[in-house]
Amino acid sequence: MNRYVTGAVIRRLRESRKMTQEELAERIYVSGKAVSKWETGQGFPDISLLEPLASALGISVIELLSGEDIKNANRSANMLKTKFYVCPVCGNIIQSTGEALHSCCGITLPPLEPEAADAEHTICAENVEDEYYVTADHPMTKEHYISFFAAVSDQGIQLVKLYPEGPAEARFKKSRVQRLYVYCNRHGLFQIKM
Ligand SMILES: [Fe+2]
């Protein structure tokens, strides 16, 4: 984590929970004046207060520090709403049933918003018995390549990692697959609906 909690974040979270400065102060055993100082940038809460402060605001310390207040809107865990996160520094791929705060290499990762597949990132899915044989006509150089294919059904995810200089192909069990994804390291995430 490369920054500390800011006054603007404390104020935003406090106000969204309809708490006064006094009410927040009482919950963490400080004065209303102390909260007012933090919110106006005249001081920071002591590090020992981060946990009680986060708890009083109903979030985790990591969310408090990042300033992100993330709610998972997919509580029924519909797999078709799976979110993908990719670290731009190390290429780490994270998939999550709902929105969550994922951080890698010191960066808070936003969920990738898939675009409809364009001409350069189209996915060809051939039926081969009980599988889809998936290919993409796309460069596979070190600088610009398909980093993964994924097939998502209502029950789960199949993900195949690809590498530069390798073939842009994958095989997925067809069973119930409703979405195919292709991720290009330069152009991002694209999807096709089956
Ligand atoms: Fe690309």
Residues whose N, C-alpha, C, O or C-beta is under 5 A from the ligand:
A	BS01	LIG	C184 R186 H187
